[in-house]
Amino acid sequence: MSRKPGKSGEWEVNKGIAEAILRDRTQRRKVMSFFAFLLLAVFAVGLWAIDDWLARGLWRFLIYWGGCALLAVFVMLFALFDALAVLREERDRSE
């Protein structure tokens, strides 16, 4: 299989951006708060704006709220990662 030119370069850039976000506490918290507010907005839209549309089909309902559940799990895992990273940073600082 041949690779498209630049695919490897894009991967390295994306990996670098992700590493920078995960290593910097303020960036990590900004991204985490963005996803938390996004989750609240998605919940609000599902509860008030499109509730009638979701009620008209079982698959719509399951796919929408399943996606919300996945987003909530992502936010919780990100918060757990942040807590563990802070503990590691503080432990390394005290040594």
C-alpha positions in Angstrom: 0.0 0.0 0.0 1.3 3.4 -0.9 0.9 6.3 1.4 -0.3 9.7 0.3 2.5 12.2 0.5 2.1 14.3 3.6 0.1 11.8 5.6 3.0 11.1 7.9 3.7 14.8 8.3 0.1 15.5 9.3 0.2 12.7 11.8 3.3 14.2 13.5 1.7 17.6 13.6 -1.5 16.3 15.2 0.5 14.2 17.6 2.5 17.2 18.6 -0.6 19.3 19.2 -2.2 16.6 21.3 1.0 16.2 23.3 1.2 20.0 23.9 -2.4 20.1 25.1 -2.0 17.1 27.4 1.2 18.3 29.0 0.2 21.9 29.7 -2.2 22.2 32.6 -3.9 25.5 31.5 -4.4 24.2 27.9 -5.7 20.9 29.2 -8.2 22.7 31.4 -9.3 25.0 28.6 -10.0 22.0 26.3 -11.7 20.1 29.1 -14.0 23.1 30.0 -14.8 23.5 26.3 -16.0 19.9 26.1 -17.9 20.2 29.4 -19.8 23.3 28.1 -20.4 21.4 24.8 -21.8 18.5 26.7 -24.2 20.9 28.6 -25.3 22.5 25.4 -25.9 19.1 23.7 -28.0 18.0 26.7 -30.0 21.3 26.6 -30.7 20.9 22.9 -31.8 17.3 23.4 -34.0 18.1 26.3 -35.7 21.3 25.0 -35.0 22.1 21.4 -35.4 18.8 19.6 -37.2 16.6 22.1 -40.3 16.2 19.9 -38.1 15.2 16.9 -36.2 12.6 19.1 -39.5 11.2 20.4 -40.7 10.4 16.9 -38.1 7.7 16.3 -36.5 5.1 18.6 -33.2 5.1 16.6 -33.0 8.8 16.6 -33.4 8.8 20.3 -30.9 6.0 20.9 -28.2 7.4 18.5 -28.5 11.0 19.9 -28.4 10.1 23.6 -25.8 7.4 22.9 -23.6 10.1 21.4 -24.3 12.2 24.5 -23.3 9.3 26.7 -20.0 8.9 24.8 -19.3 12.6 25.1 -20.0 12.4 28.8 -17.6 9.4 29.2 -15.0 11.3 27.3 -15.3 14.3 29.6 -15.1 12.1 32.7 -12.0 10.3 31.3 -10.4 13.6 30.5 -11.1 14.9 34.0 -9.6 11.7 35.5 -6.5 12.1 33.3 -6.2 15.7 34.5 -6.5 14.7 38.1 -3.8 12.0 37.7 -1.5 14.4 35.8 -1.8 17.0 38.5 -1.0 14.5 41.1 2.1 13.4 39.1 3.2 17.0 38.6 2.9 17.8 42.3 4.7 14.6 43.3 7.5 15.5 40.8 7.7 19.0 42.1 8.0 17.9 45.8 10.9 15.5 45.0 
